[in-house]
Amino acid sequence: MTDQAMTLVRLDDTDLTIADGADDVRGHTVLDRSGDETGKVEGLLIDRGLRKVRFLEVASGGFLGLGKRKVLVPVGAVTRVDDEHVHLSSDRDHVASGPGYDPELTTDDDPGRPYGEDVYGYYGLMPHWSAGYIYPGYPFR
């Protein structure tokens, strides 16, 4: 049996597409629970087998692309999506301080359970491989 936590890939690294282009949040501005800008969605990590988005790759900070910090945000932390924004349940500082993510330093098996557990735990959410997990219905329109 394949471990779902080990089947995550960046959507951009596959030949898959999003069925409804309106549901593609890459490039959307990420807003915290107070409406403050937190960053931009640069990528989506999907469960390739089930074809579900599990994490948003959010980049913030930096200047002219330098010094940007990337974090993964579980889809369960998303409260709403509109035409230009992804709204999160956390505040800006919490998101910015999340476990870092560098797609250049990961393998096809990342983020595996240890990293995924850190991310889900950081947001106080149940991991997608846990018994009783219910997919949150991304993209929340």
Order of alpha helices (4+ residues) and beta strands (2+ residues): beta-beta-beta-beta-beta-beta-beta-alpha-alpha
